[in-house]
Amino acid sequence: MQFKRFFLATTLIAATAGNTWATGLKSLEEFVKTVKTGQADFTQVVTSPAKDGRVPRVKKSSGQFEFSRPSRFKFTYVKPFAQTIVADGQTLWLYDQDLNQVTARLQSQVLGSTPAALIASAADLKALQADFALADAPDKDGLEWVVATPTATDGQLQTVRVGLKASANGAPTLEVLEILDSFGQRSVLSFSGFQVNPALPANAFDFKPPVGADILRQ
């Protein structure tokens, strides 16, 4: 349950109808091809489906995100409470500071058909297409969009919409991820101040469990 709570938070909506189709796939291909490292602030809004006529629950959080392609990334949640998600290339570490608990899983077992693969883990578009059916979606809010649907039907993820901002003088930047899971939960991550190919420290994705933390290996 602890792993699911974390994983659904980053895992990281169906395509909307329209007649004018954008070049989202070209931008995504360029993003994956040219943006080898990235860094940004993010805000996340998770909306759970309404049940029994009740108002949907909304949870907001914020923090920092960075990655180094392929297979290394880190989400550092600052508000409303401290959590860290780190993929070091081999292991996915999930640390809850309040609980003083660490969950560890092999990346090869969990990152195939996830939003993390879309934005940070895959080395190229071909690798993404092994796990996702990718399609252009109409421009919206000044962004170019791609809809990604997992090819596997037994996962917890339904669809991901990726919003990219094209640049005439540089690589596209990641602006929004809209994620819909199989439970009807919708998560929207909005990125700001995205830095393209920053120089990241060699130890940026190292993680050592804090002394005294409970460690769960799955």
N, C-alpha and C positions, 0 to 999 in steps of 0.2 A: 504493500500500500504506500509505503514511504517513497519508493522509486516511482510508482505511477503518479504520485502527486507532483513530484519534480518534473518527470518526463512530459506530462501533459502540459505543464507550464510553458515548456519551450517548443512543444510540438505544435513550437510554433506550433470554404464557401464556394459555393458553386459559381460557375461563370454566369454573368448576366447576359441577357440577350442584346444584340445590337447588330447594326449593318456595317459600321465602319471599324475595320479590324486594324489593330496596331502592329507594331513590329516588336512586341514584347519578347518573342523567342530569340530574335537577333540580339536584343539587348541582354537577355539572360546568357546567351552563348558568349557574348563579349565580356560580360561580368565574370563568368566562370573562367574564361580564358586568360583575362588580363589582370584581374584583381586577385593577387596571390595572398595579400594580407589586408586586413581591414580593422577598423576601430570606430566605435560610435557609442553614443548614449542611447538608451531606449526607454520607452514606456510601454507597459503591457496592460491591456484591459481584457479580462476574462469574464464572459457572460455565460452563466449556466442557464439551461432551458427552464422555462416556467413549469411548475408542477402544481396540479390541483388548483389552477386559477391564481396561484400566487405570483407576485412580482418576481421577475428573474433576478437572480443574485449576480452582483457585479463586483469584481475584485480588481483593484488597481495596484500596480507595482512599477518600480523603475530601477535602473542601474546602468551598468556599462557592459559592452559586448566587444569582443575582439576575436580574430581568427587568423590562422595561417594554413593555407591550403597545401596539401590535402590533410584532412582528418584531425586538425587541432583547433579547438575553440574554447572560449570561456565566457559564461554569463555570470556577472557579479551583481546580484540583487542587493540593493541598499535599503529601499523602502518597500513595504512597511516593516520588513524584518530582513535580516541578513541571511542570504543563501548563496552558495557558489556551485556552479556546474562547470566542470572542467573535463575536456577530452584531450588527453595527452598523446594520442596516436595509437594507444593500446587499450587504455582503460577509461571509462566514463565515470568520473567521480562526482558525487552529489553530497554536498555538505550543508547541513542545517545547523547554524550557529546556536540558535536557542536550544535545540535538542541535544547539541553536541554529538551529532550522529552523522556518520559517513556511510554512504551506500556506493559500492563499486561493482561495475559490470564490464565485461569485455565489449569494446566498441563494435567489434565484428558481429555481435549478436543483436545489437539494438539500433544501429544508426542507418540501416539501409534505406528504408522508406520513411524518412522523417524530414521535417523542415531543415534540420541542421545539415542534412546531406545536400539539400538544395542550395543553401547559402554559403556553406563553409567546407563540407567534407569532400565533395566530388572533385576529381581532378579535371574533368571535362564534361561536355554536354552528353557525350555518348555514355559515360558512366551513370549520369542521371537517368537517361532513358532506359537503363536496365531496370530501374525501380519505379519510374513514373511515366505515365502518359502525359505529355506536355502539349499545351495548346495556347495559341494567342487568345487574348480577350480584348474587348474594346478599351481604348484610352479612357481614363477616369481620373479626375482631380489632378490633371497635369502629369500623370504617370502612365507608363506603359506596363501592361499587365500580362502575366502568364498564369494559367491555371494548371496545377500539377495534381494528378490523380494517381495514387499508388496502384501499381499493377497487381500487387498482392491483395486479396480480398479478405484476409483474415486478421488484418491489423486494426489498430484503434484510430487510425487516421482516415478521414473521408477525402478531403480536398485541402489544397493550399493555394491561395492566390498570392503571387509575388508582384509587388509594385516597385518598378525601377524608374529612376530619373535619368533620362538620356542626356548626354553632354556632347556638344559639337567638338569640343577640344580635349576630351579625355574619356576615361572609362565610365560606364553607367554606375550609378550609386544605388545601393539598396535603401529603400525608403519605408516600405510597409510589408508585413506578412500578415495575411488573414487566414486563420486556421480553423477548420471545422472537424471535430472528431466524431467518432461513431456514437457518442453519447449525446450529441446535440450541443456540446459545449463549444463556444466560439471564442477564439483568442486572437486579439489584434496587437501586434507589436509594431510600434512606430519608431523609426530610427532618426536621430538628428546628429548633425555634425559629423557625418560619415567621412572618414579619412581613407583615401585609396592608397594602398601599398605603403603604409607607414613602416618604419624600421622598429620591429618589436624585439624586446630582450630575448636572449636565447632561452631563458628560464621562464618565459611568460606563461607557459602552459604546464609547468611542473606543479605537482600537488603532493603534499605530504600531510597525512591525517594529523590533526592536532593531538598533542599528548592527552591521553585520557578519554578521547572520543570513542564512542561505540562504533565498530566497523562491521558493516554487513556486506558480505560478498555474495552476489547472486549469479 
